Amino acid sequence: MPLERVSQAFKDISMTFQSNPLTNDLITLKNESAIARSIRNIVFTLPGEKFFNPNFGTKISRILFENNDEISSSIIRNEIASSIINFESRVNLKDVIVSTDFDRNAFNVMIVYEIIGADVPAQQLEFVLQPTR
């Protein structure tokens, strides 16, 4: 009989580092919010930015300054998918959809994933990638 992976509640510290006015503890993100924030952090972290883990993150910031075409969106898709699979073990990645927005010189990203061991429906995270200096 295979073992079923059952998770505990997920809890992460908010990156705002604000304190709760009642308890003076740092504000925390729980369950779905914590995992969504973790995935965003993985996508927006450049390799080498995280100490002692030089491979953590994605190289999508370099791709954003290339031509806005289907090849670039495919590279971004593969980069996001491989980084989530490698660095976020709490999720089962279902799909990464990257579409080009030629008018705004941007890429629309939608990540669909299931949280392992939680009785919640598949989660969806959407954001826009634009080149900035």
C-alpha positions as CSV (number, residue, x, y, z in Angstrom):
1,M,0.0,0.0,0.0
2,P,1.6,3.3,-1.0
3,L,2.0,6.0,1.6
4,E,-0.1,9.1,1.1
5,R,1.7,12.3,1.8
6,V,-0.2,14.4,4.3
7,S,1.0,17.9,5.0
8,Q,0.7,20.1,8.0
9,A,-0.4,23.7,7.7
10,F,2.1,25.8,5.8
11,K,3.3,29.0,7.4
12,D,5.8,31.6,6.1
13,I,6.9,35.0,7.2
14,S,5.5,37.9,5.2
15,M,8.2,39.7,3.2
16,T,6.9,43.1,4.4
17,F,8.3,42.4,7.9
18,Q,5.4,44.3,9.5
19,S,4.4,43.3,12.9
20,N,0.9,42.3,14.1
21,P,-0.4,45.3,16.1
22,L,-1.9,43.0,18.8
23,T,0.9,40.5,19.4
24,N,3.9,42.4,18.0
25,D,4.9,39.2,16.1
26,L,5.8,39.3,12.5
27,I,2.8,38.9,10.1
28,T,2.7,35.4,8.6
29,L,1.2,34.0,5.5
30,K,-0.6,30.7,5.8
31,N,-1.4,27.7,3.5
32,E,-2.3,28.8,0.0
33,S,-1.0,32.3,0.4
34,A,2.3,31.1,1.7
35,I,2.9,28.8,-1.2
36,A,1.8,31.4,-3.8
37,R,4.3,33.8,-2.3
38,S,7.0,31.1,-2.4
39,I,6.4,30.5,-6.1
40,R,6.5,34.2,-6.8
41,N,9.8,34.4,-4.9
42,I,11.3,31.6,-6.9
43,V,10.3,33.1,-10.2
44,F,11.5,36.6,-9.4
45,T,14.8,35.6,-7.7
46,L,17.9,35.7,-9.9
47,P,20.4,32.8,-9.7
48,G,23.1,33.8,-7.2
49,E,20.9,36.1,-5.1
50,K,20.2,33.5,-2.5
51,F,23.2,32.8,-0.3
52,F,24.5,29.2,-0.2
53,N,22.2,28.2,-3.1
54,P,23.6,29.8,-6.3
55,N,21.2,27.8,-8.6
56,F,18.0,29.0,-6.8
57,G,15.7,31.2,-9.0
58,T,15.1,31.8,-12.7
59,K,17.0,33.6,-15.5
60,I,13.9,35.2,-16.9
61,S,15.0,38.8,-16.3
62,R,17.6,38.3,-19.1
63,I,15.0,37.0,-21.5
64,L,12.7,39.9,-20.9
65,F,15.0,42.2,-22.9
66,E,15.1,39.8,-25.9
67,N,12.5,40.0,-28.8
68,N,8.9,39.6,-27.6
69,D,8.0,36.4,-29.5
70,E,6.9,32.8,-29.1
71,I,10.5,31.6,-28.7
72,S,11.0,33.9,-25.7
73,S,7.7,32.8,-24.2
74,S,8.7,29.2,-24.6
75,I,12.0,29.8,-22.9
76,I,10.3,31.6,-20.0
77,R,7.8,28.8,-19.6
78,N,10.5,26.2,-19.4
79,E,12.6,28.2,-17.0
80,I,9.6,28.8,-14.7
81,A,8.5,25.2,-14.8
82,S,11.9,23.7,-14.1
83,S,12.6,26.1,-11.2
84,I,9.2,25.3,-9.5
85,I,9.8,21.6,-9.9
86,N,13.3,21.9,-8.5
87,F,12.7,24.3,-5.6
88,E,9.0,24.0,-4.5
89,S,8.4,20.5,-3.2
90,R,5.0,21.3,-1.7
91,V,3.3,21.6,-5.1
92,N,2.5,19.4,-8.0
93,L,2.9,21.6,-11.1
94,K,0.1,21.1,-13.6
95,D,0.8,23.8,-16.2
96,V,2.6,27.0,-17.0
97,I,1.1,29.2,-19.6
98,V,3.1,32.1,-21.0
99,S,1.5,34.4,-23.7
100,T,3.0,37.4,-25.3
101,D,1.4,40.8,-25.0
102,F,2.9,42.7,-28.0
103,D,1.1,46.0,-27.2
104,R,2.7,46.3,-23.7
105,N,5.9,44.5,-24.5
106,A,5.2,42.0,-21.8
107,F,4.5,38.3,-21.1
108,N,1.3,37.2,-19.3
109,V,2.1,34.2,-17.0
110,M,-0.4,31.8,-15.5
111,I,0.9,28.9,-13.2
112,V,-1.5,26.1,-12.3
113,Y,-0.5,23.8,-9.4
114,E,-1.9,21.5,-6.8
115,I,-0.8,21.7,-3.2
116,I,0.4,18.2,-2.1
117,G,-1.4,16.8,0.9
118,A,-4.0,19.6,1.1
119,D,-7.7,19.3,0.4
120,V,-8.0,22.4,-1.7
121,P,-8.7,22.7,-5.4
122,A,-6.0,23.4,-7.9
123,Q,-4.5,26.9,-7.4
124,Q,-3.8,29.4,-10.1
125,L,-1.2,32.2,-9.9
126,E,-1.2,35.0,-12.6
127,F,1.2,37.9,-13.1
128,V,2.8,40.0,-15.9
129,L,6.5,40.1,-16.7
130,Q,7.8,43.3,-18.2
131,P,11.3,44.5,-18.7
132,T,12.3,47.2,-16.2
133,R,15.6,48.9,-15.5
